[in-house]
């Protein structure tokens, strides 16, 4: 392996590669891998849809400021606003 290879900024060593190879050769616990799941956790019984939304720089700044004040993500704030509007 060439020097300077990293994963998420952490250098990868020959010892780590050897350990990964040994783990792969011994086999993986498929049931444990399936239990772990993939992707983001669901928000309900059905898959959620992604909706694109265009905002001006001022709208985005206001949204980010409020999200920071309330310790929420942009998405949480937008979902709450839509729920309040639809109610």
N, CA and C of each residue as an Amber inpcrd file, in Angstrom:
protein
   261
   0.8490000  -1.1760000   0.0000000   0.0000000   0.0000000   0.0000000
   0.8860000   1.2270000   0.0000000   0.5030000   2.2330000  -0.7610000
   1.3060000   3.4430000  -0.8090000   1.1510000   4.2120000   0.4950000
   2.2120000   4.9300000   0.8490000   2.1540000   5.6930000   2.0950000
   1.1690000   6.8430000   1.9450000   0.5740000   7.2470000   3.0630000
  -0.3580000   8.3610000   3.0420000  -1.8060000   7.9730000   2.8280000
  -2.1180000   6.6830000   2.6670000  -3.5150000   6.2650000   2.5000000
  -4.2390000   6.4400000   3.8260000  -5.4370000   7.0050000   3.7470000
  -6.2200000   7.2260000   4.9590000  -7.6750000   6.8450000   4.7280000
  -8.3750000   6.6200000   5.8260000  -9.8240000   6.4480000   5.8260000
 -10.3540000   7.4360000   6.8490000 -11.1590000   8.3730000   6.3830000
 -11.6820000   9.4360000   7.2440000 -10.5570000  10.1630000   7.9790000
  -9.4390000  10.3470000   7.2910000  -8.3170000  11.0810000   7.8610000
  -7.4020000  10.2710000   8.7540000  -7.7290000   8.9970000   8.9850000
  -6.9080000   8.1460000   9.8480000  -6.0080000   7.2860000   8.9600000
  -4.6980000   7.3090000   9.2110000  -3.7970000   6.5060000   8.3830000
  -4.1290000   5.0170000   8.4690000  -4.0370000   4.3380000   7.3300000
  -4.2750000   2.8930000   7.2730000  -2.9220000   2.1940000   7.3390000
  -2.8050000   1.2870000   8.3030000  -1.5330000   0.5760000   8.4890000
  -1.6100000  -0.8120000   7.8690000  -0.4400000  -1.4060000   7.6540000
  -0.3850000  -2.7860000   7.1540000  -1.0350000  -3.7330000   8.1550000
  -0.8950000  -3.4520000   9.4510000  -1.5150000  -4.2940000  10.4850000
  -3.0390000  -4.2660000  10.3610000  -3.5920000  -3.0820000  10.0710000
  -5.0410000  -2.9720000   9.9210000  -5.5090000  -3.7520000   8.7060000
  -4.7660000  -3.6540000   7.6170000  -5.1250000  -4.3960000   6.4030000
  -5.0840000  -5.8880000   6.6740000  -4.0660000  -6.3480000   7.3950000
  -3.9610000  -7.7670000   7.7400000  -5.1470000  -8.2020000   8.6000000
  -5.5410000  -7.3700000   9.5570000  -6.6840000  -7.6980000  10.4220000
  -7.9730000  -7.7530000   9.6080000  -8.1630000  -6.8080000   8.6700000
  -9.3560000  -6.8260000   7.8250000  -9.4010000  -8.0790000   6.9570000
  -8.2480000  -8.4640000   6.4200000  -8.1880000  -9.6600000   5.5740000
  -8.5190000 -10.9040000   6.3870000  -7.9870000 -10.9930000   7.6050000
  -8.2700000 -12.1530000   8.4690000  -9.7540000 -12.2190000   8.8100000
 -10.3540000 -11.0770000   9.0970000 -11.7860000 -11.0290000   9.4040000
 -12.6070000 -11.4900000   8.2080000 -12.2510000 -11.0330000   7.0230000
 -12.9820000 -11.4240000   5.8170000 -12.8270000 -12.9090000   5.5300000
 -11.6290000 -13.4310000   5.7320000 -11.3930000 -14.8540000   5.4610000
 -12.1140000 -15.7510000   6.4490000 -12.3060000 -15.2770000   7.6880000
 -12.9940000 -16.1070000   8.6820000 -14.5010000 -16.0670000   8.4990000
 -14.9850000 -15.1050000   7.7260000 -16.4250000 -15.0020000   7.4610000
 -17.0780000 -13.9660000   8.3320000 -18.1990000 -13.4670000   7.8510000
 -18.9370000 -12.4390000   8.5680000 -20.2380000 -13.0280000   9.1070000
 -20.7210000 -12.4630000  10.1880000 -22.0110000 -12.8510000  10.7630000
 -23.0910000 -12.1120000   9.9760000 -23.6670000 -12.7820000   8.9980000
 -24.6450000 -12.1610000   8.1100000 -25.8580000 -11.6560000   8.8880000
 -26.3140000 -12.4170000   9.8720000 -27.4690000 -11.9760000  10.6600000
 -27.1800000 -10.6590000  11.3850000 -25.9690000 -10.5150000  11.9140000
 -25.6060000  -9.2740000  12.6070000 -25.5550000  -8.1150000  11.6200000
 -25.0480000  -8.3550000  10.4310000 -24.9930000  -7.3020000   9.4220000
 -26.3890000  -6.8690000   8.9980000 -27.3030000  -7.8200000   8.8660000
 -28.6770000  -7.4860000   8.4700000 -29.3900000  -6.7120000   9.5730000
 -29.1420000  -7.0560000  10.8300000 -29.7850000  -6.3670000  11.9500000
 -29.3600000  -4.9100000  12.0210000 -28.1260000  -4.6480000  11.6410000
 -27.5930000  -3.2970000  11.7390000 -28.3510000  -2.3330000  10.8370000
 -28.8070000  -2.8080000   9.6940000 -29.5600000  -1.9560000   8.7860000
 -28.6580000  -1.0330000   7.9950000 -29.2480000  -0.3920000   7.0220000
 -28.5090000   0.5290000   6.1830000 -29.2870000   1.8120000   6.0410000
 -28.6010000   2.8850000   5.7940000 -29.2480000   4.1540000   5.5260000
 -29.7780000   4.8250000   6.7710000 -30.5230000   5.8650000   6.5260000
 -31.1030000   6.6150000   7.6330000 -32.2810000   5.8580000   8.2280000
 -32.5130000   6.0470000   9.5170000 -33.6650000   5.3840000  10.1250000
 -34.9640000   5.9280000   9.5400000 -35.9520000   5.0680000   9.4590000
 -37.2400000   5.4600000   8.9050000 -37.9800000   6.4200000   9.8070000
 -38.8940000   7.1730000   9.2080000 -39.7080000   8.1160000   9.9650000
 -41.1310000   7.6160000  10.1250000 -41.4310000   6.4770000   9.5560000
 -42.7800000   5.9450000   9.6440000 -42.8330000   4.5720000   9.0340000
 -44.0270000   4.0880000   8.7920000 -44.2020000   2.7480000   8.2530000
 -43.8150000   2.6730000   6.7790000 -43.9370000   3.7850000   6.0710000
 -43.6260000   3.8000000   4.6440000 -42.3620000   4.6080000   4.3920000
 -41.6890000   4.3410000   3.2880000 -40.4980000   5.1290000   2.9680000
 -40.8490000   6.5990000   2.7560000 -39.9890000   7.4680000   3.2260000
 -40.2060000   8.9020000   3.0450000 -39.7130000   9.3150000   1.6610000
 -40.2910000  10.3670000   1.1360000 -39.8610000  10.8970000  -0.1540000
 -39.0180000  12.1390000   0.0570000 -38.0380000  12.3060000  -0.8050000
 -37.2040000  13.4990000  -0.7830000 -37.8410000  14.5340000  -1.7030000
 -37.9730000  15.7540000  -1.2140000 -38.5650000  16.8400000  -1.9900000
 -37.5420000  17.9670000  -2.0820000 -37.2320000  18.3760000  -3.3020000
 -36.2920000  19.4760000  -3.5030000 -36.9890000  20.8010000  -3.2380000
 -36.2790000  21.7310000  -2.6420000 -36.8390000  23.0230000  -2.2930000
 -35.7720000  24.0840000  -2.5310000 -36.1160000  25.1230000  -3.2580000
 -35.1650000  26.2090000  -3.5110000 -35.4570000  27.3600000  -2.5550000
 -34.4040000  27.8340000  -1.8980000 -34.5200000  28.9610000  -0.9740000
 -33.4990000  30.0190000  -1.3520000 -33.8520000  31.2810000  -1.1020000
 -32.8900000  32.3560000  -1.3170000 -31.8400000  32.2970000  -0.2080000
 -30.7710000  33.0360000  -0.3870000 -29.7240000  33.0730000   0.6380000
 -30.2790000  33.6230000   1.9500000 -31.1510000  34.6340000   1.8550000
 -31.7500000  35.2090000   3.0670000 -32.6720000  34.2080000   3.7690000
 -33.4740000  33.4870000   2.9910000 -34.3700000  32.4830000   3.5870000
 -33.5690000  31.3750000   4.2610000 -32.5130000  30.9460000   3.6070000
 -31.6800000  29.8830000   4.1710000 -30.9750000  30.3500000   5.4390000
 -30.4960000  31.5860000   5.4390000 -29.8430000  32.1300000   6.6310000
 -30.8240000  32.2150000   7.7950000 -32.0520000  32.6640000   7.5210000
 -33.0690000  32.7460000   8.5770000 -33.4220000  31.3580000   9.1040000
 -33.5430000  30.4080000   8.1970000 -33.8480000  29.0280000   8.5910000
 -32.7310000  28.4560000   9.4580000 -31.4810000  28.6480000   9.0250000
 -30.3450000  28.1300000   9.7870000 -30.2330000  28.7990000  11.1620000
 -30.5110000  30.0840000  11.2180000 -30.4430000  30.7940000  12.4980000
 -31.4760000  30.2450000  13.4760000 -32.6880000  30.0520000  12.9810000
 -33.7340000  29.5280000  13.8750000 -33.4260000  28.0870000  14.2670000
 -32.9660000  27.2890000  13.3240000 -32.6120000  25.8970000  13.6250000
 -31.5240000  25.8500000  14.7000000 -30.5530000  26.7390000  14.6060000
 -29.4870000  26.7770000  15.6140000 -30.0460000  27.1780000  16.9760000
 -30.9400000  28.1840000  16.9910000 -31.5420000  28.6160000  18.2600000
 -32.3290000  27.5010000  18.9280000 -33.0120000  26.7060000  18.1090000
 -33.8670000  25.6450000  18.6390000 -33.1600000  24.2960000  18.7230000
 -31.8840000  24.2680000  18.3580000 -31.0910000  23.0260000  18.3770000
 -31.7660000  21.9290000  17.5570000 -32.1650000  22.3040000  16.3380000
 -32.8240000  21.3690000  15.4220000 -32.1210000  21.4270000  14.0750000
 -32.3940000  20.4460000  13.2530000 -31.8530000  20.4590000  11.8970000
 -32.7830000  21.2720000  10.9960000 -32.2800000  21.6310000   9.8340000
 -33.1240000  22.3070000   8.8500000 -34.3550000  21.4680000   8.5540000
 -34.1390000  20.1730000   8.3300000 -35.2410000  19.2820000   7.9700000
 -36.2990000  19.2370000   9.0560000 -35.8640000  19.1450000  10.3140000
 -36.8340000  19.1130000  11.4180000 -37.6860000  20.3750000  11.4250000
 -37.0230000  21.5070000  11.2540000 -37.7370000  22.7750000  11.2770000
 -38.7280000  22.8800000  10.1230000 -38.3230000  22.4590000   8.9300000
 -39.2080000  22.5050000   7.7680000 -40.3920000  21.5670000   7.9610000
 -40.1460000  20.3470000   8.4700000 -41.2530000  19.4050000   8.7090000
 -42.2420000  19.9780000   9.7250000 -41.7280000  20.6000000  10.7900000
 -42.6170000  21.1880000  11.7930000 -43.4370000  22.3340000  11.1910000
 -42.8190000  23.1550000  10.3490000 -43.5390000  24.2660000   9.7220000
 -44.6390000  23.7460000   8.8090000 -44.3540000  22.6970000   8.0470000
 -45.3570000  22.1310000   7.1520000 -46.5000000  21.5150000   7.9530000
 -46.1670000  20.8130000   9.0310000 -47.2130000  20.2170000   9.8720000
 -48.1070000  21.2970000  10.4750000 -47.5110000  22.3970000  10.9280000
 -48.3030000  23.4870000  11.5060000 -49.1780000  24.1330000  10.4340000
 -48.6650000  24.3040000   9.2480000 -49.4270000  24.9010000   8.1530000
 -50.5870000  24.0050000   7.7350000 -50.3370000  22.6930000   7.7090000
 -51.3550000  21.7520000   7.2510000 -52.4400000  21.5110000   8.3080000
 -52.1410000  21.8110000   9.5580000 -53.1040000  21.5550000  10.6450000
 -54.2870000  22.5090000  10.6010000
